[in-house]
């Protein structure tokens, strides 16, 4: 094998190593972003379950312990209004805004 052929094969090997290194770096960045999104979703889910349990407990307490009809209606209607307002806000999103971190895209 000639020296020129070895240099060409070495250059191709370097290009291959660089592309593997680069793709590994990209997949690592994607994996890190995915883990961040899952962590956010888990935190939101925990807060959602906790808030739901607190609201349900307060409603149950008002219905069982207080025999006043007005208090019962308030305990049932106020959380329903807050949930409806949240759902309406979620459905009112008309555009998706992409943001960048660190000025890169």
C-alpha positions as CSV (number, residue, x, y, z in Angstrom):
1,X,0.0,0.0,0.0
2,X,1.3,3.4,-0.9
3,X,1.8,6.4,1.4
4,X,-0.8,8.4,-0.5
5,X,-3.4,5.6,0.0
6,X,-2.6,5.5,3.7
7,X,-3.1,9.2,4.0
8,X,-6.4,9.1,2.2
9,X,-7.6,6.2,4.5
10,X,-6.4,8.0,7.5
11,X,-8.2,11.2,6.5
12,X,-11.4,9.2,6.0
13,X,-10.9,7.6,9.3
14,X,-10.6,11.0,10.9
15,X,-13.7,12.2,9.2
16,X,-15.6,9.1,10.5
17,X,-14.3,9.6,14.1
18,X,-15.3,13.3,14.0
19,X,-18.8,12.5,12.7
20,X,-19.3,9.8,15.3
21,X,-18.1,12.2,18.0
22,X,-20.4,15.0,16.8
23,X,-23.4,12.7,16.5
24,X,-22.8,11.4,20.0
25,X,-22.6,15.0,21.3
26,X,-25.9,15.9,19.6
27,X,-27.7,12.8,21.0
28,X,-26.3,13.6,24.5
29,X,-27.7,17.1,24.2
30,X,-31.1,15.7,23.0
31,X,-31.1,13.2,25.9
32,X,-30.3,16.0,28.4
33,X,-33.2,18.0,27.1
34,X,-35.5,15.0,27.3
35,X,-34.6,14.4,30.9
36,X,-35.2,18.0,31.7
37,X,-38.7,17.9,30.1
38,X,-39.6,14.7,32.0
39,X,-38.4,16.2,35.2
40,X,-40.6,19.2,34.6
41,X,-43.6,17.0,33.8
42,X,-43.0,14.9,37.0
43,X,-42.9,18.1,39.1
44,X,-46.0,19.4,37.5
45,X,-47.8,16.1,38.0
46,X,-46.8,16.0,41.7
47,X,-48.1,19.6,42.2
48,X,-51.3,18.7,40.4
49,X,-52.0,15.7,42.5
50,X,-51.3,17.5,45.7
51,X,-53.5,20.5,44.8
52,X,-56.3,18.2,43.7
53,X,-56.1,16.3,47.1
54,X,-56.2,19.5,49.0
55,X,-59.2,20.9,47.1
56,X,-61.0,17.6,47.4
57,X,-60.3,17.4,51.1
58,X,-61.6,21.0,51.7
59,X,-64.7,20.3,49.7
60,X,-65.4,17.0,51.6
61,X,-64.8,18.8,54.9
62,X,-67.3,21.6,54.0
63,X,-69.9,19.2,52.7
64,X,-69.7,16.9,55.7
65,X,-69.0,19.3,58.6
66,X,-70.9,22.4,57.6
67,X,-74.6,22.0,56.9
68,X,-75.0,25.5,55.3
69,X,-76.1,25.3,51.7
70,X,-74.4,28.5,50.7
71,X,-71.0,27.2,52.0
72,X,-71.5,23.9,50.1
73,X,-72.2,25.8,46.9
74,X,-69.2,28.0,47.4
75,X,-66.9,25.0,48.1
76,X,-68.1,23.3,44.9
77,X,-68.3,26.3,42.5
78,X,-65.1,28.2,43.3
79,X,-62.7,25.3,42.4
80,X,-64.8,24.6,39.3
81,X,-64.5,28.2,38.2
82,X,-60.7,28.2,38.7
83,X,-60.4,24.9,36.8
84,X,-62.6,26.3,34.0
85,X,-60.4,29.5,33.8
86,X,-57.3,27.4,33.5
87,X,-58.7,25.2,30.8
88,X,-59.9,28.2,28.8
89,X,-56.4,29.8,29.0
90,X,-54.9,26.5,27.8
91,X,-57.2,26.3,24.9
92,X,-56.7,30.0,23.9
93,X,-53.1,29.5,22.9
94,X,-52.9,30.5,19.3
95,X,-49.2,30.3,18.5
96,X,-46.2,28.4,19.6
97,X,-43.2,30.5,20.5
98,X,-39.8,28.8,20.3
99,X,-37.1,30.1,22.6
100,X,-33.4,29.5,22.6
101,X,-31.0,29.0,25.4
102,X,-27.8,30.8,25.4
103,X,-28.5,32.6,22.1
104,X,-28.1,29.4,20.1
105,X,-30.7,27.5,18.2
